[in-house]
Amino acid sequence: MNNPFESTGRVKQSLNTQKYIASDEIATIVFLAQKLGKPLLTEGPAGVGKTELAKAIAGATGRELIRLQCYEGLDESKALYEWEYSKQLLYTQLLRDKLNDTLGTAGSLAEAADRLANEEDVFFSSRFLLQRPLLKAILCDQPTVLLIDEIDRADAEFEAFLLEVLSDFQVSVPELGTLTAKHRPFVVLTSNNTRELSEALKRRCLYLFIDYPTLHEELAVVRLKVPDLSPKLAQQAVEFVQKLRNTDMRKSPSISETLDWANALVALNAKNLDKQTLEDTLSVLVKHEADLQKAKRQFLAPPPGRGKPDEFGRFSGN
Amino acid sequence: MESRILQLIAALRASGVRVSLAESAEAFSAVDLMGIQHREHFRLSLRSTLIKDVRDLPVFDKLFPLFFGNGEPPMMGGNPTDDMTPEEAQMFADALRQFAQSLRQRMQRLMNGEQLSREELEQLGQMVGLNQMDDLRYQEWMAQRMMRALAFPEVREALRELMEQLQQMGMSKERIEEIREQIQQNMQGLEQQIKQFAGERIAENLSEQPPSENMDNLMNRPFQALSDDEKKVLQREVKRLAAALRTRIALRQKRAKSGQLDPKATIRKNLKYQGVPMEIKYRDRIRKPKIVIICDISTSMRFCSELMLSFLFALQGQIRKTHAFAFINHLEYISDDFTGSDADEAVASVLWRMPSGHYNTDLGWSLNDFNNEYLDTLNGQTTLIIVGDGRNNYNDPRVDIFSLMARRAARTIWLNPEPPILWHGDSDMARYAPLCNNVLKVGNLRELVSAVDQLLST
């Protein structure tokens, strides 16, 4: 099979087969990241499909997706590797007899120690190395996609450490020596911009800002992901969401929320976006009490009109 | 093309976007890869490699079209005289005759939908002083001035008269409307051309500006010698420096961590395995400092204090706990004001509660306040930092309280913008200084950065 990422057009197509609608911008930058072998840093509001993009890339290239979810307090032993201490201990216990055989025949203490030292490799082999996502991505025999999710949640310490790994994709495990990646993984980092990332990290990445989609794009996403929703209702729903995003909200609805809402509409068997349906389902879309009140005031207050299909169905001809 | 890209990068830098050498090299390899035939691909190659911050995206979007054109030349409406009947053309010529020579020429060109030549634009630019401009905010204004130089307002007025004239001569209403619209479009085309030219020229001037030399100077300039604009620039710079410092300190603290075995914690942890050491605990070697900071926010010290506070709050993760106090003539607890990250806003809100008068700084009284209410914030793990010039307006310095505080705290550091030679007059610094572990001179941003670094390194 030929490379699914050989041109921007192909990138777009193959992401599309993974049910991910990529704009030209996304496709171009993904293509570029892949060609230059650079990590891709995606930023944008929550729920616009940053993580989904990494999954789609993995799906489209047929690579394994290795995900590292960041959180406060994440450290090397959780991200890179850990010695499986209890397993080592268990093996020593079980192999005690064998050890006795080996060591028993030794003439002196020094000889016994030497013999034990010869066997040391057994206990510090990769058998006892618990691979965490980063090491897994480095050691994997196949090329992988490494997703480092919500890097802004990790501490600055971890970011600094990650920098070292990302720059040359090798880590040194003191007992085993330096391990180098066989294939450079395609790295995708996501950030919700809750804190400033360090410049050094940004410098090493290509930058992709994903914003809320346009009406057209969002409609395409809804049609693709929730095919059961009637085209007319999908149009109405997306237009409503777009309108909602233009009002000043504490948390604007994201695409994932639009999709949840679309699914809810399907489940409720809604035919139209009338007032009743809106009132029942609005809380799927708007998650803050204050926002909910505001949205209700704005879109439900004038009782007739607003929710009628002719108001929303205006563009249904397109 | 290459020099054009370099110019764009220089202009980005001059507008405050930080583009490193590695990033510009990256941009070139991206462009090599994507080619330049496809304008959108070209734009994205540059953008994804050069811009790494959402806030810088608008700057790029503004500058890019100025260096690489909008793609299409401005829309011209076409020539309205083309499809006129002979009678209409005659009418038109008659109507035109009433205008003065210069105006008539202008009108004629507008009718024909001619664009301005490069030389003409060049000349216009010279006339309005475009070559001295290096700030994009003036693009609109410059364009306005160039249009005025082209007598746009007069031409507009004349157009209206011309239409009236034609109507009187008996041309049909729709025809007049058509002609008017075409001319209008031609005018808009010209307007666009002028705007584009003004923008391009300003952007080019911008890219010729010597970069960053500015910032170095600012960092070394004493706080008192800064203008308000420069202070704003520095405020922004502090945030960046704090982020850089944070990474460095974080790395330092992380490296120091692989310390010794912690037997107590290990035994405690492994009680559940009947004492068999399944999980091993290590000791953290570095203890993140706890900080109590007392800042003088009177007029002379205010900016220095603001920057210091910005720093401390940006470094929140590397510090266990910060209690911040501000004083002029009495003491206030201000940690609660720092809900966001903007120290200048927070200090402004404190100042609003505590307006600064003239010569009313009173550290002695403020220390007394501290003694009465907050002394328990100081203990064996706290670092006490005072930011101030130690000038007390001949009030009682209360050295007794200060020595009590210094004894309670693990470390006492004084940041003073004045060097020791100036510690006379109403300065009580000479009396406070022996009680401090460290007195650092912090007269400009560079000294402040190294002071903060020192503070967190031990």
Interface residues (C-beta under 8 A of the other chain):
Chain A: T8 D24 E25 T28 I29 L32 A33 K35 L36 K38 L41 E43 Y85 S86 L89 D155 A156 E157 E159 A160 F161 N193 E196 S198 E199 A200 K202 R203 C205 L206 Y207 L208 F209
Chain B: R18 S20 A22 E23 E26 S29 A30 L33 M34 E40 H41 L44 S45 R47 S48 T49 I51 K52 D53 V54 L57 K239 R240 A243 A244 R246 T247 A250 L251 Q253 K254 V276 M278 E279 I280 G317 Q318
